[in-house]
C-alpha cells in the first residue's frame, strides 16, 4: 500500500536512531577534548546540534502527513527486540505531533548552544555536554513508542537537567534542582508502576506481553484491554499525574518558579520550550488515548484545575518583581490553557493546543533568552533595577517586544493562532470555560505589557544602565531563528496545522469513543 | 573401608574442595612468607578463585544431568547453585583487588586475611548448594565464623573491634534463632532434608510447633540478609569494618544468604507459603521504609551505603514473595527467582562500584568518609565522579542502568504475584532513595570547595571499579543476555 514501508536507512542505521543518539555522540566527543579548548568545544557543539537539527528537518521532509491513524508511524518505524523475554521493544516512530515537537527540540537546543557562546559560562564543556545528553533524552521521549523505552528516555532527561540547574544555576540552585528532581521523579515513578500494571492487564486480556503503544492504543479503544472502571481511573491518574507535574498544572506547579529562576538562561529556555511540552505531549500520547473513559470522566475536574491555573498563573505573574519569575508564572498560565484545550476534546481545541505548545516554546524561550541577555550584563533580574533601557539596547528591545506580543497573542504572531483556536474549541465544549479562560488572557496582556514598560520604556532611572551594551553576535544568532518563526508561524500557521491534523484527529477520535465499562 | 557415598560425589564439590585446599595452602605459605612479599599471597588467592571458577563447568559436566544430588541429599548441584557460586567467587575476587593496598600497608600480616576470605567463600559456595538443613547450617557457620574474624582483623582499630563484636554477638544470636527454628521444624516433620520437609508439610496438618519453627527460621534468615526489624547491626558493622571488608559484607554474605533463603523457603517450606508470605511481606515493607528513611539522615558514606543496602534487601524480598508468579497449572515459573538472580548481580556490580570508589578516595585512614569529603570532586577527578553518578543512579533504579532493569524485574514479578501495595511502596521508597543518593552527587558536583578526599593510586581497585562500571551500564542497556542466563540457570 505504501511505497515507503521500509525504514529509511541513514549512515547505516535507522534515521530515528541516528536522530536520537547523534547529540550524545557529540557529548562523548566532548569528553575527549581538554576543558580549555573553547573553540573546539564550540565546533563540536555546533556540529552535533546543527547536524541533529538538519536531520530532524530531513525527517520532516520525508514524513507523509497524509497518512491517518496509527499508520502514520509506519513509514519511519524502527522496531527491534530489546528485552524479548518481557516483550519490551526498541520501538521508535513519529507522527505529526511528535515530529513538530522533535523539530522544536532540535531547533531550540541549537539556538541555546549558539546563544551560550555569547555568554560567560564557566565549565563550558560540561554545559554543552549536559545539553546534548538532554537532547537525546528529549528526542527519545518524543519518538519512543514502547512504554518502557519511553520511561527510560523520560528519566534520562532528569539527570542533565539536574546538573544544568545545580551547577550553572543561581544562588538557591541546589534547593531548586532537588525540588525539580523530586517532583518530577515522584510523578514518573507512579507512571512506572502504571506501565507495569497496564502491561500485566493487557497480557492477561489478550495473551500478548507487550509495551508497544501500537498495540495498547487499539486494545484500549476496542475494549479488548478489559480494564475495569476503577483500574482505568487509577492508571489514568498515575499517567496523568506524571505528566501534569511536568506541565505543570496548578497545584503541582510549585517546583517551576524555583527551577526557572535558579536555572541558567539556557536551562530556562529548554525547560519552558521543551520539557513542559513533554507533559502535554504525554497527555496526548499516553493518558488520553490509553484511558479514554477515565479521561472523559475526569475532564471536568482537570478543566477546573486548568482554569484555576490560567487565572492563578497570570495573577501571580502580575505581582512579580523578578523578571524571570514573572515569565515562569506566565508559563504556568499558558500551559494551563494548553491543558484546557487538550481536554476540551475537539479537533479545533486540540490543534490549538499543539500550535500553542510550539508557540509558547518559541515566545517564552525568547523571553527567557532576552532576560538572560540583560542579566548577563547587569547581574540582576529585578525590574526596579532597569527602566528606559530601550535607548541603550535597541535591538534587544525590539526582539523583546516581538516576543512579548507573540506571548500576549497579538494577531499576526504565532501566539494568537494557538490561543484563538483553543478558545474557539473550548467555546464549543463549554461556554463558561471559554469565558473564564479569556480573562486569564487579558491578565496576560496586562503583566507582560507592564513588564516591557517598566524595563524598557520610560526614563532611565538607574545610572548603571547607561553603560549597558546591546545583544552580541552569538546571542543574536541564537535568538533570530526563533523570532523569525514567531512571525512566520503567526502569518502562515497552515503547515504546522497540516502536519499535526491527522495526529490530532486520531487522538480526538479515540477520546470521543469514551468507553466507560 | 567403604565410603558412605559414591566417589563420584566428590566431583560435584570439586571447586569447593580445591578452593579449601588452596586456602589452607595459602595459610601455610603465610606462615613463612616475608612481610614485604605478601602481595604474592593476594595474587595466589586470586588465582585460587580463578581455578575454582574454572572448575565450576568441569564439576557440572562431571555431575552429568543437572540437578545432581550428592552425599545422600545433603548437596545438590544445579543451575541455581552454579549461578550463585560464580557470583560469590566474583565477589571474593573483587574484594581481594580492593584489599591489596589496604592489607599491604596495615600493621597486620595479610596471609590469614586472604585465607579467611577464601574459606568464607567456600562456605558461601556450600550454602548455594545445600539441600539439607544441616548442610546449609554448617556452611552458613563456616561463612560466618570466617567473617567475624575478618570484621575484627585490624584489631588495634577500636571501631573495627567494636564492629566485630557486634557482628559476632548478633550473628551468633541469629544463628541460634535459626537453629532453634530448624530444630522445631525437625520436631514437627521428622526430617531435615528440604525435599522431605516439603513432602511432610504437604501432608501434615497445621500445627503451632511448625508455625513457630517456620517463623523462627524466617527471623534467622531476615537477620542474615539484614532485613528489618533485624537490621540494626548492618550500618554499624559496615561503618566500623575496613572499607574493603564492608564492601564484601554488603555483597557476599547477602548473596549466599539469599541463596539459602530461597532454597529453604521454596524447596522446603513451599507448601506453607500462605503462612510465611505475610511475614516476609511485612518485613519487606518495613525494610524498604527503614533502610531508605534511615539513609536520609546519614552523613557517613559507608553508613549511608549500609542503610541503602538494607533498602535493597527489602526490594529483593519482593522477589522471594513473587516466586510463584505466573506459574501455570501449579508449575512455578520462578519469575521472582530470575528477578532475584538478575537483581543480585546488578546489586553486586553497583555496590562494589560505589564501595570501590570509597576505597579509592579515602580521606584519612579508613574510619571517616563523610559526604562532605566528596565536595567538589568533579573538578579534581571527573572520571571518578562520573562513575560514582552511574553507580548511584543504578542504586536508585534510574535507567539506563542495571539497577533499573533489576528493579523493573522485581517489581513486575511482585505485581504479577499480587503484591501491588508493596510495589507502590517500593517505588515511593525509590524516590526517597534518590534524595540521599543525590546528596553525594550534590557534594561532588554542586558544592564548591575542597573536600578531604584524595585519589589513591591503586590500579587494581581502579580496574575492579571499571569492570563494575562497564557491567552496570552494559546490563542496563542490554539486559537480555543476563536475563537469558538467569533463566537458563533455573530450568533443568
Interface residues (C-beta under 8 A of the other chain):
Chain A: X81 X82 X83 X84 X85 X86 X148 X151 X152 X155 X156 X158 X159 X162 X163 X166 X167 X173 X174 X177 X178 X181 X182 X185 X186 X189 X190 X192 X193 X196 X197 X199 X200
Chain B: X389 X393 X398 X399 X400 X404 X405 X408 X409 X411 X412 X415 X416 X420 X423 X424 X427 X428 X430 X431 X434 X435 X438 X441 X442 X445 X446 X447 X479 X480 X483 X484 X487
